[in-house]
Amino acid sequence: MSTAYFKGDFMPLEAVRVSPLDRGYLLGDGVYEVVPVYGGRMFCTDAHLDRLERSLGAIAMKSPLSRSAWVDMLDTLIARNGGGEQSLYFQVTRGEAPRNHAFPQAPRPLVFAMSKPGHRRAYPEPMPAVTRNDNRWGRCDIKAIALLPNVLLRQEAVSAGAGEAILLRDGLVTEGAASNVFVVADGVLMTPPKSSKILAGITRDVTLELASAAGIPCEECDISEAALRSADEIWVTSSTMEITPVSRLDGRPLIGGAPGPLWQQVFERFLAFKSDFAKALGETIA
Ligand SMILES: Cc1ncc(COP(=O)(O)O)c(C=O)c1O
């Protein structure tokens, strides 16, 4: 049974009881993070906690825990769930209050955190993707728990036999239903720039860093639908999917085949980065 954190205590996940008046439950009024754990250690902790603070600020909330209290709580959660490879999920909602769209006078933010054991394959399988119209709201930079459009778009992908929906807004690629998107054309790695139209993915930043370090030319630029369809390689990145190559787009195989040569180069660096990171704690990645 896994251990969760709720209302200041550690407890079995099954013992967590949320009030039906919690604004997260009723209104989707909250934000969240997902952090991979390698070798018992959170990956890119500061980047995730910085983003959590940005998301909270964007919904007019302050972090209910200090930076060191977050780290202590999450480290304890990792240890209580056996260390090794995990995926942490944590959220902050505006808490329990009589149902009303406007904020309560004295909100009592609620923190919930849980861990899933991670059993990632060393090498992700190339995955089919489909394109869909990006019909989400205008603040996709906030990691909001209200994910209904993303849920419906991901389900459309799954129903079509694919693993991800790549989203297009006004003829340009934005991101995936739960990932960022990279495209390779003529040896250049491209990804849409950070804006309110996408979530600033932590894995996106790591991917750009590793690719630049490998000497691959990288551009944060608009990617048209035509450029997506004629790409040599397409990758989707997230804390959960890491860097996954796309095998087919809307049923058509990628021009360069999958996985492509640039993906292989960057993914090798990603594996080395993860393994160095885990070794710093003296554990090895299974
Ligand atoms: C919409 C969306 N974009 C991008 C990402 C990738 O973010 P990260 O790499 O920080 O996991 C996610 C992750 O869940 C997401 O939901």
The ligand as a Gaussian input file, in Angstrom:
#p B3LYP/6-31G(d) Opt

LIG

0 1
 C        0.124000      20.011000     -21.263000
 C        1.501000      19.593000     -20.872000
 N        2.552000      20.088000     -21.550000
 C        3.819000      19.724000     -21.245000
 C        4.078000      18.803000     -20.240000
 C        5.502000      18.407000     -19.950000
 O        5.944000      18.972000     -18.740000
 P        7.103000      18.292000     -17.872000
 O        8.224000      18.004000     -18.811000
 O        7.459000      19.325000     -16.874000
 O        6.530000      17.045000     -17.281000
 C        3.015000      18.277000     -19.505000
 C        3.270000      17.323000     -18.428000
 O        2.380000      16.804000     -17.821000
 C        1.694000      18.682000     -19.817000
 O        0.642000      18.191000     -19.144000

